[in-house]
Amino acid sequence: MTDDEIRDILLTTRRIAVVGASDRPVRPSHGVSGFLVDRGYAITPVNPGIAGRSLHGAPVVAALEDAAPLDMVDVFRRSEEAGAVVDEAIRLGARTVWLQLGVVDDAAGARARAAGLRFVQDRCPVIEWRRLGLPAKIA
């Protein structure tokens, strides 16, 4: 994706489901979730193991379908598990799927793009936000 495409995703997205969210502060998903909330996004953490709890002020849900409606699905799962999440995001009508650093699934990306979704893989929105010099909060 180009910088302009990444910038557009980050500045037009409002609701983000964080699949694989963790309540453990040492986990990358915890820090990224907090960063997103601080920037003004509405997040819905998705993790069946901690469903019913709260993470960064947002209730944790057990399944992606419980997070709808979806603008973006941010995926903190292993590459071999990402395809199923992408397929679910397509089914639920997400606009964007974002696979975190180290998460790569080209076949899932092809399915997402064929369904009209924007697809980012092996990147982190926090790193991209800072690299692109985006504002402190979304408008």
C-alpha positions as CSV (number, residue, x, y, z in Angstrom):
1,M,0.0,0.0,0.0
2,T,1.1,3.5,-0.6
3,D,1.6,6.1,2.1
4,D,-1.5,7.9,0.8
5,E,-3.6,4.7,1.2
6,I,-2.3,4.1,4.7
7,R,-2.9,7.7,5.7
8,D,-6.5,7.5,4.3
9,I,-7.2,4.3,6.2
10,L,-5.9,5.8,9.5
11,L,-7.7,9.1,9.1
12,T,-11.1,7.9,7.9
13,T,-11.5,4.8,10.1
14,R,-13.6,5.3,13.3
15,R,-14.4,1.8,14.7
16,I,-11.7,-0.8,15.0
17,A,-12.2,-4.4,16.2
18,V,-8.9,-5.7,17.7
19,V,-8.8,-9.4,17.3
20,G,-6.5,-11.0,19.7
21,A,-6.6,-8.1,22.2
22,S,-4.9,-8.8,25.5
23,D,-5.4,-7.4,29.0
24,R,-1.7,-8.1,29.7
25,P,0.3,-4.8,29.4
26,V,3.4,-6.6,28.0
27,R,1.5,-7.7,24.9
28,P,1.7,-5.6,21.7
29,S,-2.1,-5.8,21.3
30,H,-2.6,-4.1,24.6
31,G,-0.3,-1.2,23.8
32,V,-1.7,-0.7,20.3
33,S,-5.2,-0.8,21.6
34,G,-4.4,1.9,24.1
35,F,-2.7,4.0,21.4
36,L,-5.8,3.7,19.2
37,V,-8.1,4.8,22.0
38,D,-5.8,7.8,22.8
39,R,-6.1,8.8,19.1
40,G,-9.9,8.9,19.3
41,Y,-10.9,5.6,17.8
42,A,-13.7,3.5,19.2
43,I,-12.3,0.0,19.7
44,T,-13.9,-3.3,20.4
45,P,-11.4,-5.8,21.8
46,V,-12.1,-9.4,20.7
47,N,-10.9,-12.2,22.8
48,P,-13.1,-15.1,24.1
49,G,-10.7,-15.7,27.0
50,I,-11.4,-12.3,28.5
51,A,-14.8,-11.5,27.1
52,G,-17.0,-9.5,29.5
53,R,-14.0,-7.6,30.9
54,S,-13.0,-4.1,29.9
55,L,-9.9,-3.0,28.1
56,H,-9.0,0.7,27.7
57,G,-12.6,1.5,28.7
58,A,-14.1,-0.8,26.0
59,P,-16.0,-4.0,26.7
60,V,-14.3,-7.1,25.4
61,V,-16.4,-9.4,23.2
62,A,-15.9,-13.1,22.5
63,A,-16.3,-13.1,18.7
64,L,-15.8,-10.7,15.8
65,E,-19.5,-10.7,14.9
66,D,-20.1,-9.2,18.4
67,A,-18.0,-6.2,17.4
68,A,-20.1,-5.2,14.3
69,P,-20.5,-2.8,12.7
70,L,-16.9,-2.8,11.6
71,D,-14.8,-0.2,9.9
72,M,-11.5,-2.0,10.4
73,V,-10.4,-5.3,11.8
74,D,-6.9,-5.2,13.4
75,V,-5.6,-8.7,13.6
76,F,-3.2,-9.9,16.3
77,R,-3.2,-13.6,15.4
78,R,-0.6,-16.0,13.9
79,S,-0.4,-15.9,10.1
80,E,-1.9,-19.4,9.8
81,E,-5.0,-18.2,11.8
82,A,-5.4,-14.8,10.0
83,G,-7.3,-16.2,7.0
84,A,-10.3,-17.2,9.0
85,V,-10.4,-13.8,10.6
86,V,-10.2,-12.1,7.2
87,D,-13.0,-14.3,5.8
88,E,-15.2,-13.4,8.8
89,A,-14.4,-9.7,8.3
90,I,-15.5,-10.0,4.7
91,R,-18.7,-11.7,5.7
92,L,-19.4,-9.0,8.3
93,G,-18.9,-6.2,5.9
94,A,-15.7,-4.6,7.2
95,R,-14.1,-1.9,5.1
96,T,-10.5,-2.7,6.0
97,V,-8.5,-5.6,7.4
98,W,-5.1,-4.8,9.0
99,L,-2.7,-7.7,9.8
100,Q,-0.1,-6.7,12.4
101,L,3.7,-6.9,12.1
102,G,4.8,-10.4,11.3
103,V,1.3,-11.5,10.2
104,V,1.2,-12.3,6.5
105,D,-1.4,-14.1,4.4
106,D,-1.3,-13.2,0.7
107,A,-4.2,-15.6,-0.1
108,A,-6.4,-13.9,2.5
109,G,-5.4,-10.5,1.2
110,A,-6.4,-11.5,-2.3
111,R,-9.8,-12.6,-1.0
112,A,-10.2,-9.4,0.9
113,R,-9.3,-7.2,-2.1
114,A,-11.6,-9.3,-4.4
115,A,-14.4,-8.5,-1.9
116,G,-13.7,-4.8,-2.1
117,L,-11.9,-4.4,1.3
118,R,-8.7,-2.5,1.8
119,F,-6.0,-4.9,3.1
120,V,-2.8,-4.2,5.0
121,Q,-0.4,-6.8,6.3
122,D,2.9,-7.0,8.2
123,R,2.5,-3.4,9.5
124,C,1.5,-1.7,12.7
125,P,-0.8,1.3,12.8
126,V,1.2,2.9,15.7
127,I,4.4,2.8,13.6
128,E,2.6,4.0,10.5
129,W,0.9,6.8,12.4
130,R,4.2,8.1,13.7
131,R,6.1,7.5,10.5
132,L,3.5,9.6,8.6
133,G,3.4,12.3,11.2
134,L,-0.3,12.1,11.7
135,P,-2.1,14.5,14.2
136,A,-2.6,13.7,17.9
137,K,-6.3,12.8,17.3
138,I,-8.4,11.8,14.4
139,A,-10.8,14.5,13.2
